[in-house]
Amino acid sequence: MEQYTNMKARIPAVKELFQTRHYVQCITLANCYLTRLSEPMHPVHEAYLNFYMALSHDTMAREASLRNRHHELDLAEKHYLAAISSLSPPEPQQLQNIQEFPSPTSSSSEEHGEHRLRRASDAASLRSEKSTSTSATSLGDENEGSASDGSDPTQTRSNHFSRFSSSETSRKLSRRRPSPLSLSPPRKAQVYPTVVKTQFSSELSSFTAMVKTHLAGVRDLRDNAHSPLGRYSFTRSRSSSTISRPVSRDCPLNAPEMDTVRWSRKTTSFRPRFDPTSVRKLCDDTLAEL
């Protein structure tokens, strides 16, 4: 937070250097802020610094000679692209890639459902144990009643042991935990890959559009510099220089024609030079009268 506040306070100095037409100092100061800071810079601050550096190179390219113009235009394009990349959002993520990872809420709900099923199966086993113990107790009471009625004790005892063994077997079987119920896999909803985009504020969006406009202007100026109809083209400067040359240098003439041209130049009557003697005489006469 402190680094953000400090850089926010330093940016107006860079802007003031650009507004006062100190372009080289503006580029030097902005480059110093971009390269010498150890901590990562906020993307908006980085975009502003690159923007003022690009503006400085762009302005110097429009004022420079033809030899240095291309280099300045290349640097302006480089910093304009850096400003746009600083403000551009990260690579968009698709919801399809996000949903590949299991969510913690779904896993916890599945574990909770399995835990409830286990509790239900344990309760069912306890009820079966109680029912078997109750049936065994009732059978024991009936056997005792039949023995008290005077029936055969050997037959009663054998019947009791056979019923007791069957009740023990059923009790052991009931004590075994039932196999967990297989949960049917949840029905997957149809996923449409929607792109998650980072939205900027309206001010940053307009700033990005302005930077792109400047970038397009730089590219047009550089392309027109190479075209024959450009404002700063090499061919036009050469053609203009050739037009201003005399015809005799471009079109070779024959010897008689050249003699005619030379004779015409020699016989040309020029205006005589200014002769100050008459003026001096007039001045002397005027002074003598005074």
C-alpha positions in Angstrom: 0.0 0.0 0.0 2.9 2.4 0.8 4.5 1.7 -2.6 1.2 2.4 -4.3 0.8 5.7 -2.6 4.4 6.7 -3.3 4.1 5.9 -7.0 0.8 7.7 -7.2 2.5 10.8 -5.9 5.4 10.5 -8.4 3.4 10.2 -11.6 2.4 13.9 -11.7 6.1 14.9 -12.0 6.4 12.7 -15.1 3.2 14.3 -16.5 4.5 17.8 -15.8 7.8 17.1 -17.6 5.8 16.0 -20.7 3.6 19.1 -20.6 6.6 21.4 -20.3 8.1 19.8 -23.4 11.0 18.2 -21.5 10.6 14.9 -23.4 14.0 13.4 -22.8 13.8 14.1 -19.0 10.2 12.6 -19.0 11.5 9.4 -20.7 14.4 9.1 -18.3 12.4 9.6 -15.2 9.6 7.2 -16.3 12.2 4.6 -17.3 13.9 5.0 -13.9 10.6 4.3 -12.1 9.9 1.3 -14.2 13.3 -0.4 -13.9 14.7 0.5 -10.5 11.8 -0.5 -8.3 12.2 -3.9 -6.6 8.6 -4.4 -5.7 6.0 -5.1 -8.4 4.2 -2.0 -9.6 0.4 -1.6 -9.9 -0.7 -2.2 -13.5 -2.4 1.2 -13.8 0.8 3.0 -12.8 2.8 0.9 -15.2 0.4 1.8 -18.0 0.6 5.5 -17.3 4.4 5.5 -17.2 4.6 3.6 -20.5 2.0 6.0 -22.0 3.9 9.1 -21.2 7.1 7.5 -22.5 5.3 6.6 -25.7 3.9 10.1 -26.0 7.3 11.6 -25.6 8.8 9.4 -28.3 5.8 10.0 -30.6 6.2 13.8 -30.2 9.9 13.7 -30.8 9.3 11.5 -33.9 7.0 14.1 -35.5 9.5 16.9 -34.8 12.7 15.0 -35.7 14.4 14.6 -39.0 13.8 11.8 -41.3 16.9 9.9 -40.2 15.8 9.7 -36.5 12.1 9.4 -37.1 11.8 5.7 -37.6 13.7 4.9 -34.4 11.4 7.1 -32.3 8.3 5.7 -33.9 9.5 2.1 -33.1 10.0 3.1 -29.4 6.7 4.8 -29.3 5.0 1.7 -30.6 6.8 -0.4 -28.1 5.7 1.6 -25.1 2.1 1.9 -26.4 1.9 -1.9 -26.6 3.4 -2.2 -23.1 0.7 0.2 -21.8 -2.1 -1.8 -23.5 -0.7 -5.1 -22.1 -0.6 -3.7 -18.6 -4.3 -2.8 -18.8 -5.4 -6.0 -20.6 -7.1 -8.6 -18.4 -5.4 -12.0 -17.8 -6.2 -15.0 -19.9 -9.9 -15.9 -19.5 -10.8 -19.0 -17.6 -13.6 -21.3 -18.8 -16.1 -22.7 -16.4 -15.6 -26.1 -17.9 -12.0 -26.1 -16.7 -13.0 -24.8 -13.3 -15.6 -27.5 -12.8 -13.1 -30.3 -13.4 -11.9 -29.9 -9.8 -14.3 -31.3 -7.1 -15.8 -28.7 -5.0 -15.5 -29.0 -1.2 -19.2 -28.6 -0.7 -20.1 -31.5 -2.9 -17.6 -33.9 -1.2 -18.7 -32.9 2.2 -22.4 -33.5 1.3 -21.5 -37.0 -0.1 -19.6 -37.8 3.1 -22.6 -36.6 5.1 -25.0 -38.8 3.1 -22.8 -41.9 3.6 -22.6 -41.1 7.3 -26.4 -41.0 7.6 -26.7 -44.3 5.7 -24.3 -45.9 8.1 -26.2 -44.7 11.0 -29.5 -46.0 9.5 -27.9 -49.4 8.9 -26.5 -49.5 12.5 -30.0 -48.7 13.9 -31.5 -51.5 11.7 -29.0 -54.0 13.1 -29.7 -53.0 16.6 -33.4 -53.5 16.1 -32.8 -56.9 14.6 -30.7 -57.9 17.6 -33.4 -56.7 20.0 -36.0 -58.7 18.1 -33.9 -61.9 18.1 -33.2 -61.5 21.9 -36.9 -61.0 22.5 -37.8 -64.0 20.5 -35.2 -66.1 22.3 -36.5 -65.0 25.7 -40.1 -65.8 24.7 -39.0 -69.3 23.5 -37.1 -69.9 26.7 -40.2 -69.0 28.7 -42.4 -71.4 26.6 -39.9 -74.2 27.1 -39.9 -73.6 30.8 -43.7 -73.6 30.8 -43.8 -76.9 28.8 -41.2 -78.5 31.2 -43.3 -77.5 34.2 -46.3 -79.1 32.5 -44.6 -82.5 32.7 -43.4 -83.1 29.2 -40.2 -85.0 28.3 -37.1 -83.1 29.6 -34.8 -84.6 26.9 -37.0 -83.5 24.1 -37.5 -80.1 25.6 -33.8 -79.6 26.1 -33.0 -80.6 22.5 -35.6 -78.3 21.2 -34.2 -75.5 23.4 -30.7 -76.0 22.2 -31.7 -76.2 18.6 -33.7 -72.9 18.9 -30.9 -71.3 20.9 -28.3 -72.2 18.2 -30.5 -70.9 15.5 -31.1 -67.7 17.4 -27.3 -67.3 18.0 -26.7 -67.8 14.2 -29.3 -65.2 13.4 -27.8 -62.9 15.9 -24.3 -63.2 14.4 -25.7 -62.6 11.0 -27.5 -59.6 12.2 -24.4 -58.2 13.8 -22.6 -58.1 10.5 -22.7 -54.7 9.1 -24.7 -54.6 6.0 -22.9 -53.6 2.8 -23.2 -49.8 2.2 -25.7 -48.8 -0.3 -24.2 -47.8 -3.6 -25.0 -44.2 -4.3 -25.8 -43.5 -7.9 -23.4 -40.9 -9.4 -24.9 -37.5 -9.5 -26.3 -36.6 -12.9 -24.0 -34.1 -14.4 -25.6 -31.0 -15.8 -24.7 -30.0 -19.3 -21.9 -27.5 -19.1 -21.6 -24.7 -21.6 -18.1 -23.2 -21.8 -18.6 -19.5 -20.8 -15.7 -17.2 -20.7 -15.1 -15.3 -17.5 -13.9 -11.8 -18.4 -12.4 -9.1 -16.1 -14.3 -5.9 -16.6 -12.6 -2.6 -16.1 -14.2 0.7 -15.2 -15.3 3.1 -17.8 -12.4 5.4 -17.3 -9.8 2.7 -17.8 -11.7 1.4 -20.9 -11.7 4.9 -22.5 -8.0 5.2 -21.6 -7.2 1.9 -23.3 -9.2 3.0 -26.4 -7.2 6.3 -26.4 -3.9 4.4 -26.3 -5.0 2.2 -29.1 -5.8 5.3 -31.2 -2.4 6.7 -30.6 -0.8 3.4 -31.6 -2.8 3.3 -34.8 -1.6 6.9 -35.6 2.0 5.9 -35.0 1.7 2.9 -37.3 0.0 5.0 -40.0 2.8 7.5 -39.8 5.5 4.9 -40.1 3.7 3.2 -43.0 3.3 6.5 -44.8 7.0 7.2 -44.4 7.8 4.2 -46.6 5.0 4.8 -49.2 5.8 7.0 -52.3 2.9 9.3 -51.4 3.9 9.8 -47.8 4.6 13.1 -46.2 8.2 12.2 -45.2 9.1 9.8 -48.0 12.5 9.5 -49.5 11.2 9.4 -53.1 9.4 12.7 -52.8 12.5 14.5 -51.5 14.5 13.1 -54.4 11.9 14.0 -57.0 11.6 17.6 -55.7 15.4 18.0 -55.9 15.4 16.7 -59.4 12.6 19.0 -60.5 14.6 22.1 -59.2 17.6 21.1 -61.3 18.2 22.7 -64.7 17.2 20.7 -67.7 20.8 20.5 -69.1 21.9 18.2 -66.3 19.1 15.7 -66.8 18.8 15.7 -70.6 22.2 15.5 -72.4 22.2 17.7 -75.6 24.3 17.6 -78.8 27.3 19.8 -79.3 25.6 22.3 -81.6 22.7 22.7 -79.2 25.1 23.2 -76.3 26.9 25.9 -78.3 23.7 27.6 -78.8 22.8 27.6 -75.1 26.2 29.0 -74.3 25.9 31.8 -76.9 22.5 32.8 -75.6 23.9 33.0 -72.1 26.8 35.2 -73.3 24.6 37.6 -75.3 22.1 38.0 -72.5 21.9 41.7 -71.5 21.9 42.2 -67.8 20.9 45.3 -65.9 23.9 47.6 -65.2 25.2 47.8 -61.7 24.4 50.7 -59.5 26.8 53.6 -60.0 27.1 55.8 -56.9 29.0 58.7 -58.5 26.0 60.7 -59.4 24.5 60.3 -56.0 27.7 61.4 -54.4 27.9 64.5 -56.6 24.4 65.4 -55.7 25.2 65.1 -52.0 28.3 67.2 -52.3 26.4 70.0 -54.1 23.7 70.0 -51.4 26.3 70.2 -48.6 28.1 73.0 -50.3 24.9 75.1 -50.5 24.4 74.6 -46.8 
